[in-house]
Amino acid sequence: MTGLNTILILLGLFLAGGVYSFAKQKLPVGVVVLLGLSSVFCLAAGILRIQGLWS
């Protein structure tokens, strides 16, 4: 596991926490969706890098 994998996964988890917080505060749906998509993409990129499917 490299530093970039760790950063991507931690960033994804941080953004996922933001999604929960923003949804709880009843912020606009567009912001919550954008943050959720960012979280999914970061987590997916980190996992794909760990598996060696994306360099």
C-alpha positions, 0 to 999 in steps of 0.5 A, spaced: 500 500 500 502 506 497 501 513 500 497 515 495 492 509 496 492 511 503 490 518 501 485 516 497 481 512 501 482 517 507 479 522 503 473 518 501 472 516 508 472 524 510 467 525 504 463 520 506 462 523 513 461 530 510 455 527 506 452 524 512 453 531 516 450 535 510 444 531 509 443 531 516 443 539 516 438 539 510 443 542 505 441 542 498 441 536 494 446 537 489 451 539 494 450 532 498 450 528 491 456 531 489 460 530 495 457 523 495 460 522 488 466 524 490 467 520 496 465 514 491 470 515 486 476 516 491 474 510 495 474 506 488 480 509 486 484 507 492 481 500 492 483 499 485 490 501 486 490 497 492 488 491 487 493 493 482 488 494 477 489 502 476 496 504 476 
